[in-house]
Each structure stands twice: as structure tokens, then as C-alpha cells.
Amino acid sequence: MAETTDWHDWHSPYADDASALSRRLRIVQCHIDDWLDQRSESTLRVVSVCAGQGHDLIGVLAGRSDADRVQAELIEKDPRNAAAARKRAAAAGLGGITVRCADAGDFAAYRTAVPADLVLLAGVLGNISDQHARATITSLPRLCAPGATVIWTRTRRPPDLTPAVRRWFAGVDFTEQAFDAPPDELFSVGVHLFRGRPDSPPRSGRIFTFAR
Ligand SMILES: C[S@@+](CC[C@H](N)C(=O)[O-])C[C@H]1O[C@@H](n2cnc3c(N)ncnc32)[C@H](O)[C@@H]1O
């Protein structure tokens, strides 16, 4: 029988500042902070694909005086994680965050969330097949506004898919802004800027399915 993951428990290493997951989180948060510093618009749209408990975006916005510029949709399938994200956003006074308990692997979940100026794709590409990882990346022009940024993560556990991931981004008009791959860790964090023409998303249709 296929192994299943408890996606609520998966978040527990965030409680330990020294964990690899916390280290990855700090890198993702640093890129979100930089992105906000670089964008001067009064309104910015963010979508988080498989948002979990929203540690990354909520953690950054909680510390920023310009958090009200951000209108975000966090798409998360596990109702326990969605509830935790809502609670965290409310505690931080973030009125611009909507947590949607939905299947982020279907275009139908993005109806009100896109086109987005920032797409968070953390903890997704390592939990789907290589074929679905490629399909997800090639679908991003349907989720992105012109000039959007995508922040993504992927393990480099052999066989390391990140060289292919980076090629796939280039193939759909993204340019790489950063690729963080600490030598003493297996995770990596990439930042890609969309230089292409957005495509409108279909009303529904599969993008990916989680493998576990
Ligand atoms: C590896 S965790 C990443 C969570 C978060 N992005 C982070 O980096 O902290 C994957 C998350 O995806 C959620 N998930 C799994 N399948 C999903 C789907 N089809 N749609 C939305 N969320 C899904 C899980 O419940 C889990 O919270």
C-alpha cells in the first residue's frame, strides 16, 4: 500500500528553529520580503499553492507595516492546516488573506486568485511525479500576472530534479533570479521572474496530483 503523509504533523519541525524545514522557511521568507521591497504597487496579489499552515507568507506579512498591500489566497486541502493558517492570519491582523480549503491541483481552485503577482510553490514539486512537476511549471503562465515572481522549493535528493526544473522554467519564459542550494542540506529554493505573456486559465482541469 502507498505510504501516506499526515500533512498536519508534517509542519512540526517548524517549531524547531534549527530544523532544515525552518532553515528553508527563512530563505523563502527572505525572498518574499525582497519581493515586497522591490514592488511599489499599492495592491499585490499572491497565491500560495498547497499553502499548508501559511508560515511563509503570514510570517513575513506579520512583520511588515505595508502588509495591507497584499491580497492573498492560500489554497490548502487539509482542513486542519487551513484552520491553522486562518488562525495565524487573524492573530497577525492580516485582513487581506483568504484561506481556501480546496484542491490546488485543479485550475478550478484559482478562479478568484489569479493572475497573481507572486506564486508560492513551496513543498509541492517534491511531492508530485516528475511529469506533474513539469506540467505544473508549464501551467504557471496561466496563474501569473505580467512580471510575476514564482518562489519554489524542491529537494535535491538523488536523482536531483532541480536541473530539469530550472530548464522547464526557462522553457516557459521565466528567468532565474536566485537558486539557493546550501551544500549541507538537501533542500533548494528557487526564484523565477515571468517575462512571458500570461495565458488565461481554464475553468477547471488537472494540473497535478500529490503522490502521497
Ligand atoms: C510539503 S507541505 C508544504 C506546506 C507549505 N507550502 C510549506 O512549505 O510550509 C504540502 C502541503 O500540501 C497540502 N496538499 C496536498 N495535496 C494538496 C492539494 N491537492 N491541494 C492543496 N493542498 C494540498 C498538504 O496538506 C500540505 O499542507
The ligand as a Tripos MOL2 file, in Angstrom:
@<TRIPOS>MOLECULE
LIG
   27    29     1     0     0
SMALL
NO_CHARGES

@<TRIPOS>ATOM
      1 C1          5.0020   19.7820    1.9160 C.3       1 LIG1
      2 S1          3.6050   20.6090    2.6020 S.3       1 LIG1
      3 C2          4.0050   22.2990    2.2210 C.3       1 LIG1
      4 C3          3.2230   23.2990    3.0130 C.3       1 LIG1
      5 C4          3.6640   24.7490    2.8370 C.3       1 LIG1
      6 N1          3.6430   25.1810    1.4550 N.3       1 LIG1
      7 C5          5.0320   24.9400    3.4220 C.2       1 LIG1
      8 O1          6.0170   24.9650    2.6460 O.co2     1 LIG1
      9 O2          5.1350   25.0860    4.6410 O.co2     1 LIG1
     10 C6          2.3790   20.2170    1.3900 C.3       1 LIG1
     11 C7          1.0090   20.7440    1.7000 C.3       1 LIG1
     12 O3          0.1670   20.4960    0.5840 O.3       1 LIG1
     13 C8         -1.1110   20.1210    1.0340 C.3       1 LIG1
     14 N2         -1.7780   19.4280   -0.0780 N.ar      1 LIG1
     15 C9         -1.6000   18.1490   -0.5150 C.ar      1 LIG1
     16 N3         -2.3290   17.9350   -1.6240 N.ar      1 LIG1
     17 C10        -2.9820   19.0950   -1.9040 C.ar      1 LIG1
     18 C11        -3.8740   19.5070   -2.9210 C.ar      1 LIG1
     19 N4         -4.2530   18.6920   -3.9080 N.pl3     1 LIG1
     20 N5         -4.3530   20.7700   -2.8740 N.ar      1 LIG1
     21 C12        -3.9960   21.6210   -1.8930 C.ar      1 LIG1
     22 N6         -3.1350   21.2980   -0.9020 N.ar      1 LIG1
     23 C13        -2.6360   20.0430   -0.9080 C.ar      1 LIG1
     24 C14        -0.8460   19.2960    2.2620 C.3       1 LIG1
     25 O4         -1.9660   19.2060    3.0940 O.3       1 LIG1
     26 C15         0.3230   20.0730    2.8940 C.3       1 LIG1
     27 O5         -0.1600   21.0480    3.7780 O.3       1 LIG1
@<TRIPOS>BOND
     1     1     2 1
     2     2     3 1
     3     2    10 1
     4     3     4 1
     5     4     5 1
     6     5     6 1
     7     5     7 1
     8     7     8 2
     9     7     9 1
    10    10    11 1
    11    11    12 1
    12    11    26 1
    13    12    13 1
    14    13    14 1
    15    13    24 1
    16    14    15 ar
    17    14    23 ar
    18    15    16 ar
    19    16    17 ar
    20    17    18 ar
    21    17    23 ar
    22    18    19 1
    23    18    20 ar
    24    20    21 ar
    25    21    22 ar
    26    22    23 ar
    27    24    25 1
    28    24    26 1
    29    26    27 1
@<TRIPOS>SUBSTRUCTURE
     1 LIG1         1 GROUP 0 **** ****
